[in-house]
């Protein structure tokens, strides 16, 4: 079961180049508890990028680059299915 909507969907974030950026997401309650992953501009983010950390629903970028700007979606997944959050925009200036 993925019960409700996201307890905290990500919000838009504006940072300067070189600053850390954090997008927060609290997934819906579910049974089993859903895991969280992220998509940027529709593509799933892997853990290849060492500047990127996903911990407890938070997406953390150590040092934002212009190329990090885009639309991010938090994805809650469990055995029952998958649910996407509302999109949030990361602006890097």
Order of alpha helices (4+ residues) and beta strands (2+ residues): beta-beta-beta-beta-beta-beta-beta-beta-beta
